[in-house]
Amino acid sequence: MKKETLIIGGGITGLSLAWELSCLGISSTIVEKAPFMGGHVSNFACKATQTCQKCGACQLEDYLSKVHKAENVDLMVSSTVDSLTQNGRDFKAMILQRKSMIVSDKCDDCGLCLKVCPVEGALFYPAFDSRLYISNEKCLNSIGVHCEICAQICPQGAVELQEKSREVETEVASIAICTGFSPYDPTQKLKFGYPRVPGVITSLELDSILRTGNFQSAAFGETPKSIAFIQCVGSRDPRSGTNYCSQICCGVSIRLARLIKNRYPDINLTIFYMDIQTFEREFDRTLDRAQSDINFIRAMPSEIHSDEDGFPRVVYHGGDETRQMALFDMVVLSVGIVPRDPDLPGSFPGLWKNRDGFIGSDDNGVDAGHPGIFVAGAAQGPKSISACVSHAILAASQIKRYLDRTMRGE
Ligand SMILES: Cc1cc2nc3c(=O)[nH]c(=O)nc-3n(C[C@H](O)[C@H](O)[C@H](O)COP(=O)(O)OP(=O)(O)OC[C@H]3O[C@@H](n4cnc5c(N)ncnc54)[C@H](O)[C@@H]3O)c2cc1C
């Protein structure tokens, strides 16, 4: 296997980078550790109401279909880079590829395994894919707990839990790190009651609920009548070590709220915020439109607890500093973007972290501190989908320049 660029991470950044490189005539291999491509965006709902809300989620489907058709892009799922060595100006990488634990030829989609699995989310259907997968991260076996319930119940014998893997060696001239981000873990903020208080969920969970349409399950078995969003959970917060704006959360909550209003006009919506950030083009218009449907309260709630009937009660200080309480059927914590451990081999040269803990880059925004190694997308700092695609386009042009210079022996 010989490709010019190794892309680590098959989220929207890795996919759009592979496509841009392909258009420039540069071949690439994407190594994705999950069993499917797409990263976080694969869980997002389309937020269109009567009109497109420009959330960007559909760009994933577009890039997925382009890279699947591109002849000079190889896709490797369930794979990680096991070791990396420098060979002159090139890099030699050993890639560990695990076999899918559900044999798609045998699986007849009966759903029995989903019903018996003891861990929520360990078996799942990603967006844009009708096949069932086992999550390498959530399956009990991945944390060393022996469990064979799904394999035992499967009438087709389609579940093969034994670890089967192969090693693939590749030599490449450049590497792009597109390993993305982690969502802020809201259990770190005990005061917001997640996951202790029923009805308190994260914005990622709401997005996924709206995609699959199962709204009731998260809110006491009924469609909620009132929903509050709490902004800046794990953003702009020096005490959490996240003293930066995640850039996407205001747009995300407003779009989700408008989508809910469009589908369920009777639901009352409230957004608690510190500042509404307007990073996107024409966001001021989105905000204007939202203000007629949504109640905006400028306050950072101090606590969320259950009332006598179990519903989430939000405690906050109003403009006149008086302590106030409001009861909702559902509270959505708008979680921010935090650095993810890129989980790369120790031999990876040159990598450094920027002030906020993301992978550092030099002034041009994509050089990762060693000739031939680049970083793009949310691995380098908080970004929207469109900003990730723009960053990938920049990375593609810098990789091309680098490869051209290498060819000339410079
Ligand atoms: C709550 C929430 C809602 C959001 N909603 C929107 C929205 O509506 N619109 C918008 O524009 N943006 C939104 N965003 C931002 C959006 O999620 C990011 O812009 C986008 O996911 C970043 O893409 P990425 O490819 O850089 O990273 P990711 O989506 O994180 O993808 C990275 C990929 O790399 C893989 N990976 C990681 N480490 C390795 C490794 N060592 N080896 C191999 N593979 C690896 C991961 O499995 C993953 O597939 C939202 C973010 C949050 C937190």
The ligand as an SDF file (V2000), in Angstrom:
LIG
                    3D

 53 58  0  0  0  0  0  0  0  0999 V2000
  -22.7570   19.6820   20.9330 C   0  0  0  0  0  0  0  0  0  0  0  0
  -22.1200   20.0040   19.6220 C   0  0  0  0  0  0  0  0  0  0  0  0
  -22.9080   20.2720   18.5190 C   0  0  0  0  0  0  0  0  0  0  0  0
  -22.3380   20.6840   17.3210 C   0  0  0  0  0  0  0  0  0  0  0  0
  -23.1540   21.0210   16.2810 N   0  0  0  0  0  0  0  0  0  0  0  0
  -22.6170   21.6050   15.1790 C   0  0  0  0  0  0  0  0  0  0  0  0
  -23.4410   22.1170   14.1290 C   0  0  0  0  0  0  0  0  0  0  0  0
  -24.6720   22.0020   14.1540 O   0  0  0  0  0  0  0  0  0  0  0  0
  -22.8250   22.7390   13.0860 N   0  0  0  0  0  0  0  0  0  0  0  0
  -21.4470   22.9020   13.0360 C   0  0  0  0  0  0  0  0  0  0  0  0
  -20.9530   23.5190   12.0800 O   0  0  0  0  0  0  0  0  0  0  0  0
  -20.6420   22.3660   13.9830 N   0  0  0  0  0  0  0  0  0  0  0  0
  -21.1900   21.7380   15.0530 C   0  0  0  0  0  0  0  0  0  0  0  0
  -20.3820   21.2330   16.0360 N   0  0  0  0  0  0  0  0  0  0  0  0
  -18.9170   21.2120   15.7890 C   0  0  0  0  0  0  0  0  0  0  0  0
  -18.5690   19.9540   14.9540 C   0  0  0  0  0  0  0  0  0  0  0  0
  -18.8960   18.8080   15.7310 O   0  0  0  0  0  0  0  0  0  0  0  0
  -17.0970   19.9830   14.5900 C   0  0  0  0  0  0  0  0  0  0  0  0
  -16.8450   21.1120   13.7860 O   0  0  0  0  0  0  0  0  0  0  0  0
  -16.6710   18.7580   13.7800 C   0  0  0  0  0  0  0  0  0  0  0  0
  -17.1580   17.5580   14.3420 O   0  0  0  0  0  0  0  0  0  0  0  0
  -15.1480   18.6690   13.7600 C   0  0  0  0  0  0  0  0  0  0  0  0
  -14.8020   17.6910   12.8320 O   0  0  0  0  0  0  0  0  0  0  0  0
  -13.3860   16.9570   12.9400 P   0  0  0  0  0  0  0  0  0  0  0  0
  -13.3370   15.9980   11.8170 O   0  0  0  0  0  0  0  0  0  0  0  0
  -12.2900   17.9480   13.0660 O   0  0  0  0  0  0  0  0  0  0  0  0
  -13.4510   16.1670   14.3460 O   0  0  0  0  0  0  0  0  0  0  0  0
  -14.3940   14.9570   14.8160 P   0  0  0  0  0  0  0  0  0  0  0  0
  -15.7810   15.1210   14.3840 O   0  0  0  0  0  0  0  0  0  0  0  0
  -14.1030   14.8470   16.2920 O   0  0  0  0  0  0  0  0  0  0  0  0
  -13.7700   13.7000   14.0730 O   0  0  0  0  0  0  0  0  0  0  0  0
  -12.4780   13.2190   14.3980 C   0  0  0  0  0  0  0  0  0  0  0  0
  -12.3700   11.7650   13.9650 C   0  0  0  0  0  0  0  0  0  0  0  0
  -11.0570   11.2980   14.2510 O   0  0  0  0  0  0  0  0  0  0  0  0
  -11.1320    9.9820   14.7970 C   0  0  0  0  0  0  0  0  0  0  0  0
   -9.9380    9.7530   15.6050 N   0  0  0  0  0  0  0  0  0  0  0  0
   -9.5970   10.3540   16.7750 C   0  0  0  0  0  0  0  0  0  0  0  0
   -8.3910    9.8950   17.1920 N   0  0  0  0  0  0  0  0  0  0  0  0
   -7.9820    8.9760   16.2730 C   0  0  0  0  0  0  0  0  0  0  0  0
   -6.8100    8.1700   16.1470 C   0  0  0  0  0  0  0  0  0  0  0  0
   -5.8240    8.2220   17.0520 N   0  0  0  0  0  0  0  0  0  0  0  0
   -6.7300    7.3440   15.0860 N   0  0  0  0  0  0  0  0  0  0  0  0
   -7.7050    7.2670   14.1570 C   0  0  0  0  0  0  0  0  0  0  0  0
   -8.8400    8.0240   14.2110 N   0  0  0  0  0  0  0  0  0  0  0  0
   -8.9660    8.8780   15.2540 C   0  0  0  0  0  0  0  0  0  0  0  0
  -12.4080    9.9960   15.6170 C   0  0  0  0  0  0  0  0  0  0  0  0
  -12.9020    8.6820   15.8340 O   0  0  0  0  0  0  0  0  0  0  0  0
  -13.3300   10.8320   14.7270 C   0  0  0  0  0  0  0  0  0  0  0  0
  -14.0360   10.0380   13.8120 O   0  0  0  0  0  0  0  0  0  0  0  0
  -20.9200   20.7840   17.2160 C   0  0  0  0  0  0  0  0  0  0  0  0
  -20.1090   20.4320   18.3110 C   0  0  0  0  0  0  0  0  0  0  0  0
  -20.7050   20.0650   19.5090 C   0  0  0  0  0  0  0  0  0  0  0  0
  -19.8240   19.7380   20.6950 C   0  0  0  0  0  0  0  0  0  0  0  0
  1  2  1  0
  2  3  1  0
  2 52  2  0
  3  4  2  0
  4  5  1  0
  4 50  1  0
  5  6  2  0
  6  7  1  0
  6 13  1  0
  7  8  2  0
  7  9  1  0
  9 10  1  0
 10 11  2  0
 10 12  1  0
 12 13  2  0
 13 14  1  0
 14 15  1  0
 14 50  1  0
 15 16  1  0
 16 17  1  0
 16 18  1  0
 18 19  1  0
 18 20  1  0
 20 21  1  0
 20 22  1  0
 22 23  1  0
 23 24  1  0
 24 25  2  0
 24 26  1  0
 24 27  1  0
 27 28  1  0
 28 29  2  0
 28 30  1  0
 28 31  1  0
 31 32  1  0
 32 33  1  0
 33 34  1  0
 33 48  1  0
 34 35  1  0
 35 36  1  0
 35 46  1  0
 36 37  1  0
 36 45  1  0
 37 38  2  0
 38 39  1  0
 39 40  1  0
 39 45  2  0
 40 41  1  0
 40 42  2  0
 42 43  1  0
 43 44  2  0
 44 45  1  0
 46 47  1  0
 46 48  1  0
 48 49  1  0
 50 51  2  0
 51 52  1  0
 52 53  1  0
M  END
$$$$
